[in-house]
Amino acid sequence: MADAVIDTLVVTGSAQFRGDDNTRFGAGFNGFATTEQRQTDNVVYPIPWTAWRVWDAYNTNLPGTSASDDLGLYGGTFGTNQPMLKTYDVKAAGAQTLRARAMVALPDRYVAGQTVTVRLAAGMITTVADTSCTVLIEAYRIGKDNSIGSQICPTGALTMNALGAATKSFTITASTLNPGDVLDIRLSIAVNDAATGTSVYAAVMGADLLCDIQG
């Protein structure tokens, strides 16, 4: 019997494919190759809190309490509040910039050159800054050969001067990126407060890598 060619096949229920060992769906079928699977866009990969370290001393864990120009990794109380990256009380401290740094790998199913985004949930706790507060992501591709290229996050600083957590998205220029590439990411919170009232804290309450993957 000649092979049948079907332009479009719609199955509304279950489907079974049977055949000999040498057929596409027979006993010897080991699944579709990754490259044969459809692309799924903006898949979310949470960045672990423990990935963030002291930005200018990467061998050092973030302090449990923010100090100097370092964000703190606040663990929170189990069952009561969540971990977060947070500033010290910047009330009346004027212009201050606090940072953290992370190495984030693109997954093995990432589609080369396709969309990559760093997404933060960021905002103020207790009181907003009386002047401003912004968050910024900078990123470099690590070459693994002691080389480093140019900064590949063109998105500028975004305001986070509002109570609660709001989404802040930073686009990564992905034209040269491949699966397994490592991004060296620096997160900066720049806050300016001159008031002398209630405590002022800025915090990142979530950090994700979003990218397009095959499958």
N, C-alpha and C positions, 0 to 999 in steps of 0.2 A: 504494500500500500504506500502510495506517495505521501511524503510529508505534508502536513497541513500548515498553512500560513494564516495566522490570525492577527489582524492589525491591532485590535483592541479586545482584551479579555477582562470582563468584569465578573468577579465572584462575590456574591452577597453572603454566602455561607462559608463553610469550611471547604478546603481543597486538599486532595491527596494526589501525589505524583508517584507513579510506580514505573519501574523499568529494570533492565539488567545492569550488571556492574559497570558496563561501559557507557551507560546513558547518563545524561546530565543530572537526573534526579534519582538514579538507582542507588544500590547499596554502597557504591564507591564514592558517592557525593559527600564532600567534606565541608560544604557550605560555600557561600559566595566570598570572593576576595574583597578586602576592604575597599579597593578602588572601584568595585562594581556596585557599591552601595550608594544610596542617595546622600547628598549633602544636607546636614542639619545645621541651621544657623543659630548663632548666639547661645550655644550650650554653656551653662553656668558651672564654673569650677571654683568653689570657695577657696580663698587664700587663708591657710591656717593662721591663727593668731601667733603661733610660735615661729612662723616664718619671718616675722618682723624683728629686726635687731637694730642696734645702735648704728646710725647712718655713717658716721665717720670712724667707727671701730667695729667693723662687721663681725669680728670674733667675739663680741660682747653681747650678752642678752640685754634686752630693754630693761630698764629699772622698773620695779613694781610701783614706784611713785615718780612721776615726771619731774625732771629737774634740768636746769641749764637749757640747752637747746635740744633735749631729747624728749620725745613723747614717752609716756609710761604705758606699760601693759598692765592694765588693771584687771585682776582676775574675777572680780564680782563675787557675790555670795551665791552658792549653789541653790537653785530653786527660788531665788529672789531677784537677782539681776545678772546681766550677762557680762562676759569679758568685753573689753574695748580698749582702743588706743586713745589716750586722753592727755590733755595738757595739765599742768599744775594750775592753781588758781591764778589767772592772769589779770584779775581785777586791779586797775590802776597801774599796771605794769608798763603801759605804753606799747610801743611796737615790738613784738616778739615773734620769732619764727622757730617752731619746734618740728623735729623730723624723726622719721624711721625709715628703714631700708629693708627690702626683701628680694630674694632671688626666686623667680617664678618660672617654671618650665612649661612650655607649650606641650599639650598631650600628643601621644603618638598618632592619634587619628586626626589631628589638625590638618586642614587642607592648606597647603603652601600658598602664601600670598593672600589668603582670605581674611575676613574681618577679625580683628582682635580689639577688645575693649577692656579697660580696667574700670570697674564700677564700685563706687563707695556709697555707703549710707553714712552721712555725716551731718552734724548739727551741734547746737549749743545745749549745755545743761545748766539749769538754774536761771541764768540771765544771759541775754545777748550782749555782745560787746558794744560799747557806746559809739565806736567809730567804724570798725570793720572786722571781718574774719573771713579768710579764704582758704581753700585747700587746693593743692597742686600735685600732680603726678608727673614725674620725669622718668624716662625709661631708655635704657641702652641694651642692645643685643650683645651678649657675651660671646666672643669668638672662639673660646676654648683653645686659643693659640697665642694668648697674651696680647690679643688685639681687641680694639673696641671701636665701634663706628660712631656715628653722630646720634644725637638725642632724637628719639623716634616717637615722642608724644607731642603733637603740635597743639593740643588743647591747652588753653591758658588757664590761669587760676580761676576757680569758680567760688562764688560766695557760699558760705555755709552759716551765715549769721542769722539763724532762726532756731527757735527751740524745737527739739525733737530731731529725728533722723529724716533726711531727704536724700534722694538719689542724685549722685554726681557721677557723670560718665566721662571717661577720658579715652579718646580714640588713639590707638597705636598704629603708626604707619607700618603696614604689614607686607609691603611689596617684596622684601627680601627675606621674610621669615619662613621657617620650615618646621616640621614636627620635631620636637625635642630641643628646639632652641631655648636658651635661658635668657630671661629678661631681668636685668638689674634695675629695680624700681626704687625710686626715692619718693616718699610721701612727705609733703611739707604743709604745715598749718601756720599761716601768718595771721596773727591777731593783734589788734590795736585797741586798747581800752584805757581810758583816762579817768573813769568814774571811780567813786570810792564807796559804792553801795554794796549790793549783794555779790556773792562769789560768781566768777565767770570762768567756765570751763568749756573747752571745745573738744569734741570727741568724734572718732570714727567708730561706728557701731557695726560695721560689716564691710568686707572687702572681697570682691569676686573678680576672677578672670573670665571673660566671655569670649568664645571663639567659635568659628565654623569648623565642624568636623565631618569626616566621612563616616556615615553609619548612623 
